[in-house]
Amino acid sequence: MQTLLKALDYIHEDESGHAVPGFLSLVAAVGAVVLGIGAASDSDVASIAGGVVLALGILLGGVANHMTIDYDIYARLEKVESKK
């Protein structure tokens, strides 16, 4: 269990910052699967729930990508530009 926690901590603290957007992409993929299952079985509830989860995964994935990756890049660029 400690090895798993160390691996997850490393992923979370990794410089690349892709853990959160990757998780939200997984959420969007689950939403797409539920949407497909709901549409195939003619279930309105599953289709709507899958569509909502898919949309939230896509939208929040873009926001998380911007917050976890782009903010750090902009901060580094500001440091470089302020040294000139």
Steps between C-alpha positions, in 0.01 A plus 500: 500500500785737579647442156170595339475813714856597412427447130182709520688771690770501234239530225330783685824690564650428157610806305285414202173553691288267288342299784191715554416558131563130437256404775237733357554348157428164659180645647401623153571155356275339761229751411535411132464129577191559717355724229552226242348235724203723575444577134528134400259384768260791441541621859442872535648521851826326405530706182451830679730403788768382257472818297530719809802307631661513156446875471630566851806284439581688180440847643672441832787324323573816304481715811721262698752489215516877500532524878755222552722547197452841345519701823841350579625573150379861518660543843833376365475729199430794729813417704711482184360826366545683829874412504560679169 
